[in-house]
Amino acid sequence: MGKPHPVELRKRAVWFVEQGFTHTETARRIWVLIRFVNDMVRLWRETCSLAPMRQGNPGRGKLTGVTDWVRRRITAQPDLTNDVLTAELA
């Protein structure tokens, strides 16, 4: 997943729209997609903030259910390899 656009660029997009430029004109002026301008204006109107949302999927990984088991195994035998852990999980 890519990095979010800088807050300064987000502010500039909203500023142009608030000055009366269309979303298309704004996108052309600051070299972004129209979708980005739409999203930033919507985000500003809904939250009054242009801070990027948290990315990723925290707490719901594939190993969430076996995290404690993996930690115990690594503590008991620190030189375990991923291949060994994978075989034991299977």
C-alpha positions, -999 to +999 in steps of 0.1 A: +000+000+000+013+034-009+019+064+013-009+089+018-005+123+001+010+150+023-013+172+044-001+203+026-013+189-008-046+179+008-050+215+022-042+229-012-069+208-029-096+219-005-084+256-006-088+257-044-123+242-042-133+267-015-119+296-037-145+286-064-125+263-087-142+232-099-128+198-088-115+192-123-097+225-124-082+219-090-070+184-100-053+199-131-037+227-112-021+205-085-015+174-107-037+149-089-067+128-098-102+143-096-111+114-072-084+127-048-100+162-048-134+147-043-122+126-014-104+155+003-134+178+000-157+151+014-132+143+042-129+180+051-167+185+052-173+154+073-145+156+098-130+191+095-096+173+093-074+163+065-052+139+084-048+106+066-067+076+079-048+048+095-037+022+069-036-015+072-057-040+090-046-040+127-055-069+149-070-092+123-040-109+108-039-145+097-020-155+128-042-136+154-056-168+168-022-184+174-001-154+184+003-166+220+013-201+209+039-187+185+054-165+212+056-194+236+073-216+210+099-189+201+105-182+238+111-219+244+133-224+213+147-190+200+164-205+170+132-218+154+128-211+117+097-200+098+097-233+080+096-252+113+068-230+127+048-234+095+051-271+096+040-272+133+010-249+126-001-272+097 
